[in-house]
Every structure is written in structure tokens, then in C-alpha cells.
């Protein structure tokens, strides 16, 4: 809290009385000179305003004047996921919400007569992606379910019980649902399944379609924008592909030297021609950081530092973040391909592929693995998983190191913190 309060110069905070949030705010408050107002919803606490008591004292009318903020004025700020360091603050103007009409209508498939359910922590920008802006613009109803810990057996019966028509969740949650007897649940009300947050492994896609008869439409976006790539309704999804660019963005793939990548080549995702037509939904800069804003947006393009490959049909395939790509003995190895190979093995529930330091090769492929129920770590299983990757991809891509863990480190939004794993491995190698 203290980092976020000071980075954003927060002057007021509203939070729930449930849980430990207010206590943590009080612990951080002395380090924040700008924090003046604390408002509590659903309870009382010393030093806090009571939202429920004070809200009726204010006018229920919002009168617009010529000075009312709108358009290009600053409206909203998100802290980014923080997968590679301290979270940055992406600033958005009042047009941002309009960008999510495409997100809701043409990716989630939200309909005015339907009921949409996105699973997302409200501490993550995906909550606004999937619960508010685009869904309301489409006049759709939104289903919300509050839980402390995701349990697939609790979620699966809700689709039929509440007649949910569209659903979006991170790939991890689809994996957990596949650990249940999915075929025994009535999912017939769902017209569109979608996913984002991490790449969707082909094994998960194929298994879900086999059991439900329906595709999972993957999308890719960032805190800095709306959905950038997606399997839109006019696209037939390819298992493992992120789909094609949103009509809002002029997207290309670019080599390090600035030349455009051809079909079949890897390149960094770039949104170009920002000076010609700035896209509705793209952030306007990093708050209180003009140097970084100029560096990232000043040239008339924006690069999120994610590496993709585009096939001859125009579909985009995620390779990894630029700093996630592993350089081993002259090879460039994308973590997603190795993760997808491992996920195909029935023993693997989740995994993260990262580069581990090696005195000879510079880097080697490491797999951090969460096992499915009924499997236990052993040298025999490690050898079996390594051989599985060798036969599924290429021999040089197999993980020379496999570490078994109970859970992977993740952000609030469910993204795996590969940078944290790399940092811990680097520290261990230096001892």
C-alpha cells in the first residue's frame, strides 16, 4: 500500500470493512503524506468515514457543466501487473471506456438479453474489462460471485442455475475446471467462452471443446489498452493462437532493428501510426513519469515488449515476453511452446518455463511444475516429463531442471510471476 499511495499521490481511499484491507491501509498511512480521507463501506472504524451513513447526505444529481471533465481529460489510472518489477501507473482518458465496446461485444459476446460472468479480482484492470465498461455499453447484465478461493466445483453448477450466457476466466481456472467431471454439468446456456491473462495451451482448448462442444476464444490485452488481439466471432479459432488484431489498432510485428517481421518470423508486437489516429482505449502515458511516456509513446508507436509469430493466415501466436525468451547455446526458446508441451502430460496441472543460470550454456530451460492430484515428485517422473517435451517439441527445448511446487507465484490478475522465479534462481546461483 505505501508504494501505491506514494506513487499515485493518493489523497482518498474507499475500501470494504471485510477482511484485513482497512488494517493494512492504517499501517501504510503514516508513510503517505498525501492520504487525507479514508472511507469504509459496510462497517465502522476509528478515523474512517462511514460510507453508508454519509452517502445519503450528498446530492443524488450529477450536473454537467462546460468545465466537467470529459474526452481527453484524465479519468482513470491502473497499476500494471508488476510481472517484471514495481507496477507502473497507466493513465487513461474518458474515451477509454468506449474502447471496451469491442472487448465486450466482439470478444466476450455480450448480449443485451444475456448474463455475463467474468472471474477477476477487483484489484485488477480485468474487472473493468469484464464487469463494467463494455458490458454496460452493450446493455448486458453482469453476474458477480464473491469467493475467497477459486473452487471449480462451486463455479460449474452456477452456469445452469443462473442461466449464464457468456463467460470469461484466466486459463488457470479452465485447467482447474477440467480437473472436475465437466461433462456432468449443464453448460448449455453458455454461448461464448473466452479467456485472457495467460496464453491458453492447445491441450486445454482441445479438451474443453471435446467435453463441451464449444470453443474458448482467447484474447490478449494489457492494462495500457483494451483487447489488442482476439479470436473474434468472424474468426475460426486455431488452438493455441491468440487470434487476430482488433480493428481499433494498427498492429505489426517488428524485429529489434525496426524492420517488419514476415509471416513465420518472430517479432515484437507494435501498435503503429499513433500520431495519425490515436486509438480509442489506448493509455495516454505513465502517471508522473514523462520520461517513460516519451520513450514509450513519443515515437508515434507503442511496443508492449511481447514477442509473437504471425502465420500465413494472419493468426498471431504468443512466444513470450521479450525478457522471458530463453537464450540457450545459441537457440532462442519461447517459454509458451514448452509450457504447452508439458501441460499435455496428465501429471502437469500448471507450469512456468523460465531461464535458469548455467555456467556453460549461459541459460538453460527450467520448469516449475504444479502436479495434478495423484502424482508425486520423483526422479522417474522428472525423466518422463523431460522425454515428453523432447518428443513433443524439439530435443534442445526440454527442461534440464524441473522443480515441483504447490503453487506458482502470481499477480492479482492471475499472471505467473516468471521474473520472480528467475530472480530467486539467480540469487541461489550466486551463493
C-alpha positions in Angstrom: 0.0 0.0 0.0 2.7 2.5 0.9 4.3 2.2 -2.6 1.0 2.6 -4.3 -0.1 5.5 -2.1 3.1 7.4 -2.8 3.5 6.6 -6.5 -0.1 7.8 -7.3 -0.1 10.5 -4.6 -3.4 9.1 -3.3 -5.5 11.6 -1.3 -8.5 9.4 -0.5 -9.3 5.7 -0.3 -12.6 3.8 -0.2 -12.5 0.2 0.9 -14.6 -2.6 2.3 -14.9 -3.4 6.0 -14.5 -7.1 5.2 -11.1 -8.7 5.8 -7.9 -7.0 6.6 -7.8 -4.3 4.0 -8.6 -1.3 6.3 -6.0 -2.5 8.8 -3.3 -2.6 6.1 -4.3 0.9 5.0 -3.8 2.2 8.5 -0.4 0.5 8.7 0.7 2.2 5.5 -1.0 5.6 6.1 1.9 7.2 8.2 4.2 6.8 5.2 1.8 8.6 2.9 1.8 12.4 3.3 -1.0 12.8 0.6 -3.6 10.5 2.1 -6.2 12.6 3.9 -9.5 10.8 3.6 -10.4 7.2 4.4 -13.9 5.9 3.7 -15.2 2.5 4.9 -18.1 0.6 3.3 -20.1 -1.8 5.4 -18.8 -1.0 8.9 -17.2 1.4 11.3 -13.6 2.1 12.2 -11.9 4.8 14.2 -10.5 7.5 11.9 -12.7 6.5 9.0 -15.8 8.0 7.4 -18.8 5.7 7.3 -19.9 5.4 3.7 -23.3 4.0 4.5 -24.2 6.9 6.9 -22.7 9.7 4.9 -23.7 8.8 1.4 -27.4 9.9 1.8 -26.2 13.4 2.8 -24.9 14.2 -0.7 -26.9 15.1 -3.8 -28.1 12.3 -6.0 -27.7 14.6 -9.1 -24.6 15.0 -11.2 -24.9 18.2 -13.2 -22.7 18.5 -16.2 -21.2 22.0 -17.0 -18.8 23.3 -19.6 -16.0 22.5 -17.1 -17.0 18.9 -16.4 -14.2 16.5 -17.2 -14.6 14.5 -20.4 -12.9 13.4 -23.6 -9.1 13.7 -23.4 -9.1 14.6 -19.7 -7.6 12.2 -17.3 -10.2 9.8 -15.9 -8.6 6.6 -14.5 -5.3 5.1 -13.6 -4.3 1.5 -13.3 -1.3 0.0 -11.7 0.1 -2.5 -14.2 0.6 -6.2 -13.2 4.1 -5.8 -12.0 5.3 -9.1 -13.5 8.8 -7.6 -14.1 9.2 -5.1 -11.3 7.3 -2.4 -9.4 3.9 -1.7 -11.1 3.7 1.3 -13.3 0.7 3.6 -13.4 -1.1 3.6 -16.8 -3.2 6.7 -17.2 -6.4 6.7 -19.3 -8.7 9.4 -20.5 -12.5 9.4 -20.7 -12.5 7.7 -24.1 -11.1 4.6 -22.6 -14.4 3.0 -21.7 -15.6 3.3 -25.3 -12.6 1.1 -26.4 -14.1 -1.8 -24.4 -17.2 -1.9 -26.5 -15.1 -4.1 -28.9 -13.9 -6.1 -25.9 -17.4 -6.9 -24.7 -19.4 -7.1 -27.9 -17.0 -8.8 -30.3 -14.8 -10.9 -28.0 -16.9 -11.7 -24.9 -20.0 -11.9 -27.0 -22.1 -9.9 -24.5 -25.8 -9.5 -25.5 -28.5 -7.2 -24.0 -30.6 -10.3 -23.3 -27.8 -12.3 -21.7 -25.9 -12.6 -18.4 -22.1 -12.2 -18.5 -19.7 -13.6 -15.9 -16.1 -12.6 -15.8 -13.9 -14.0 -13.0 -11.5 -11.4 -11.9 -10.2 -9.8 -8.8 -11.4 -6.2 -8.5 -7.8 -5.2 -7.8 -7.0 -5.9 -11.5 -7.9 -3.9 -14.5 -9.6 -7.0 -16.0 -12.5 -6.3 -13.6 -13.4 -3.2 -15.6 -12.7 -5.1 -18.8 -15.2 -7.8 -17.9 -17.7 -6.4 -15.4 -18.3 -2.8 -16.2 -17.5 -0.6 -19.2 -18.1 -2.7 -22.3 -20.7 -4.9 -20.7 -22.8 -1.9 -19.7 -22.3 -0.2 -23.1 -23.8 -3.4 -24.6 -26.7 -3.2 -22.1 -25.8 -6.6 -20.8 -26.4 -7.8 -17.3 -23.4 -8.8 -15.2 -23.2 -11.8 -12.8 -20.9 -11.3 -9.8 -19.8 -14.0 -7.3 -17.6 -13.3 -4.3 -15.3 -16.0 -3.2 -12.1 -16.3 -1.1 -10.5 -19.0 -3.2 -11.5 -20.4 -6.6 -13.2 -23.8 -6.4 -14.2 -25.2 -9.7 -16.9 -27.4 -8.1 -18.6 -24.3 -6.8 -18.5 -22.4 -10.1 -19.6 -25.1 -12.6 -23.2 -25.5 -11.2 -23.8 -21.8 -11.5 -23.9 -21.7 -15.3 -27.2 -23.7 -15.4 -28.6 -22.3 -12.1 -28.4 -18.7 -13.2 -28.5 -19.2 -17.0 -25.2 -17.5 -17.6 -24.7 -16.9 -21.3 -21.1 -15.6 -21.7 -18.1 -16.4 -19.5 -14.5 -15.3 -19.3 -11.8 -16.5 -16.9 -8.0 -17.0 -16.9 -6.6 -20.2 -18.4 -5.6 -21.4 -15.0 -9.3 -21.6 -14.0 -10.2 -23.6 -17.1 -7.4 -26.0 -16.1 -8.9 -26.4 -12.6 -12.4 -26.9 -14.0 -11.0 -29.7 -16.3 -9.9 -31.5 -13.1 -13.6 -31.9 -12.4 -16.1 -34.0 -14.3 -17.0 -31.2 -16.7 -19.3 -33.4 -18.8 -21.6 -34.0 -15.8 -22.5 -30.3 -15.6 -25.1 -28.5 -17.7 -23.2 -25.7 -19.6 -25.7 -25.4 -22.4 -26.7 -21.8 -21.6 -23.2 -20.6 -22.4 -23.0 -19.1 -25.9 -19.4 -17.9 -25.7 -16.4 -18.9 -23.6 -13.4 -16.6 -23.5 -10.0 -16.3 -21.7 -7.1 -13.9 -21.2 -4.4 -13.2 -18.7 -2.0 -16.0 -19.8 -1.7 -17.9 -23.1 -4.2 -20.7 -23.5 -2.5 -24.0 -24.1 -3.8 -26.0 -27.0 -4.4 -29.1 -24.8 -6.8 -27.1 -22.6 -8.6 -25.7 -25.7 -9.0 -29.1 -27.3 -10.1 -30.9 -24.1 -12.7 -28.2 -23.3 -14.1 -28.4 -26.9 -14.2 -32.1 -26.6 -16.2 -32.0 -23.4 -18.5 -29.1 -24.0 -18.7 -28.8 -27.8 -17.7 -25.2 -27.6 -14.5 -23.2 -28.3 -12.6 -21.0 -25.9 -11.9 -17.7 -27.6 -8.6 -16.4 -26.4 -7.8 -12.7 -26.2 -4.7 -10.6 -25.5 -4.6 -7.2 -23.9 -2.8 -5.0 -21.4 -3.6 -2.6 -18.6 -2.4 0.0 -21.1 -5.1 -0.7 -23.6 -8.2 -2.7 -24.4 -8.2 -6.1 -26.2 -5.4 -6.0 -28.8 -5.7 -9.4 -30.3 -8.6 -11.9 -30.0 -10.5 -14.7 -31.6 -13.4 -12.6 -32.7 -16.7 -14.1 -33.9 -15.7 -13.7 -37.6 -12.6 -15.8 -36.9 -12.4 -19.6 -36.6 -10.1 -20.1 -33.6 -6.9 -22.1 -34.1 -5.9 -24.0 -30.8 -3.0 -22.1 -29.2 -3.4 -18.9 -31.3 -4.3 -15.5 -29.8 -6.3 -14.7 -32.9 -6.1 -11.5 -35.0 -5.7 -7.7 -34.3 -8.6 -5.7 -33.0 -10.0 -3.2 -35.6 -9.1 -0.4 -33.2 -5.3 -0.9 -33.6 -2.8 -0.9 -36.4 -0.7 -3.8 -35.3 2.5 -5.2 -36.8 5.4 -7.4 -35.7 8.9 -5.8 -35.7 12.5 -7.0 -35.4 15.0 -5.4 -33.0 16.4 -3.3 -35.9 12.9 -1.9 -36.7 12.3 -3.9 -39.8 8.9 -5.7 -40.1 8.8 -9.4 -39.4 7.4 -11.6 -42.2 4.9 -14.4 -41.7 6.6 -17.3 -39.8 9.1 -14.9 -38.1 9.1 -13.8 -34.5 8.8 -10.2 -33.7 7.8 -7.7 -31.1 4.1 -6.6 -31.1 3.9 -2.9 -32.1 0.9 -0.6 -32.5 1.9 2.0 -35.1 0.6 5.2 -36.6 -0.5 6.7 -33.2 0.1 10.2 -34.5 -2.1 9.6 -37.5 -5.1 8.2 -35.5 -4.7 7.6 -31.7 -6.7 4.5 -30.8 -9.7 4.8 -28.5 -8.8 2.7 -25.5 -5.0 3.1 -25.5 -3.5 4.7 -22.5 -2.1 8.3 -22.7 1.0 7.8 -20.7 2.5 6.8 -17.3 1.4 9.0 -14.5 4.1 11.3 -13.1 6.6 9.8 -15.5 7.0 12.0 -18.6 10.4 10.5 -19.4 9.0 7.0 -19.7 5.9 8.2 -21.5 8.1 10.0 -24.1 10.2 6.9 -24.5 7.2 4.6 -24.9 4.8 6.7 -26.9 6.8 9.7 -28.2 7.9 8.0 -31.5 4.3 7.5 -32.7 4.1 3.8 -31.9 3.8 1.6 -28.8 5.5 -1.7 -28.1 4.4 -3.8 -25.1 7.5 -5.9 -25.4 5.6 -9.1 -26.1 7.0 -11.4 -28.8 4.6 -13.1 -31.3 4.7 -15.0 -34.5 2.2 -14.5 -37.3 1.2 -17.3 -39.6 0.3 -17.1 -43.3 -3.4 -16.8 -42.4 -2.8 -13.8 -40.2 -3.2 -15.5 -36.9 -0.9 -14.4 -34.1 0.9 -16.9 -31.8 2.3 -15.9 -28.5 6.0 -16.7 -27.9 6.7 -14.8 -24.7 7.6 -11.5 -23.2 10.9 -10.3 -24.6 12.6 -10.8 -21.3 11.0 -14.3 -20.9 12.6 -15.7 -24.1 15.4 -18.1 -23.2 18.8 -17.9 -25.0 20.4 -21.3 -24.6 23.5 -22.4 -26.6 22.6 -20.1 -29.5 18.9 -21.1 -29.5 16.0 -18.7 -28.8 13.4 -20.7 -26.9 9.9 -19.3 -26.3 8.5 -20.4 -22.9 4.9 -20.9 -24.1 5.7 -23.7 -26.5 7.5 -25.7 -23.8 4.7 -24.9 -21.3 2.1 -26.2 -23.8 4.1 -29.4 -24.3 4.3 -30.0 -20.6 0.6 -29.3 -20.0 -0.2 -32.1 -22.4 1.1 -34.6 -19.8 -1.6 -35.7 -17.4 0.7 -35.2 -14.4 1.0 -31.4 -15.0 -1.7 -29.0 -13.8 0.3 -25.8 -14.2 3.9 -24.9 -15.1 6.1 -21.9 -15.7 9.1 -22.1 -18.0 12.0 -19.8 -17.2 15.7 -19.4 -17.9 18.0 -20.6 -15.1 21.7 -19.6 -15.0 24.2 -22.1 -16.3 28.0 -21.7 -16.3 28.4 -23.5 -19.7 25.3 -22.7 -21.7 24.6 -19.3 -20.2 21.0 -20.2 -19.7 19.1 -23.5 -19.5 15.4 -24.2 -19.6 13.8 -24.7 -16.2 10.2 -25.9 -15.5 8.5 -25.0 -12.2 5.6 -27.5 -12.0 2.4 -27.9 -10.1 1.3 -31.5 -10.3 -2.3 -32.8 -10.6 -3.9 -34.9 -7.9 -2.5 -38.4 -7.6 1.1 -37.6 -8.8 4.1 -37.1 -6.5 7.6 -35.7 -7.4 10.2 -38.3 -8.3 13.3 -38.7 -10.4 11.4 -41.1 -12.6 8.6 -38.5 -13.2 11.2 -35.8 -14.0 12.7 -38.0 -16.6 9.3 -38.9 -18.1 8.4 -35.2 -18.3 11.7 -34.3 -20.0 11.3 -37.1 -22.6 7.7 -35.9 -23.2 8.9 -32.4 -24.1 11.7 -33.8 -26.3 9.2 -35.8 -28.3 6.5 -33.1 -28.4 8.7 -30.2 -29.5 12.5 -30.3 -30.2 15.1 -32.1 -28.1 17.0 -28.9 -27.4 13.9 -27.3 -25.8 13.5 -29.8 -22.9 13.7 -28.5 -19.3 17.1 -29.6 -17.9 15.8 -28.5 -14.5 12.3 -29.4 -13.1 11.2 -28.0 -9.7 7.9 -29.1 -8.1 5.9 -26.6 -6.1 2.5 -26.5 -4.5 1.6 -23.2 -6.4 3.1 -20.7 -8.7 3.8 -17.1 -7.8 1.1 -14.9 -9.5 -0.1 -11.4 -9.7 -3.6 -10.4 -8.5 -4.8 -10.9 -12.1 -3.5 -14.5 -12.2 -0.4 -13.9 -14.3 2.6 -16.0 -13.4 5.5 -14.0 -12.0 8.2 -15.6 -14.1 10.5 -12.7 -13.2 10.3 -13.7 -9.5 11.3 -17.2 -10.3 14.2 -16.0 -12.4 15.3 -13.6 -9.6 15.2 -16.4 -7.0 17.2 -18.7 -9.2 19.8 -16.1 -9.9 20.2 -15.3 -6.2 20.6 -19.1 -5.5 23.3 -19.4 -8.2 25.3 -16.6 -6.7 25.6 -18.1 -3.2 
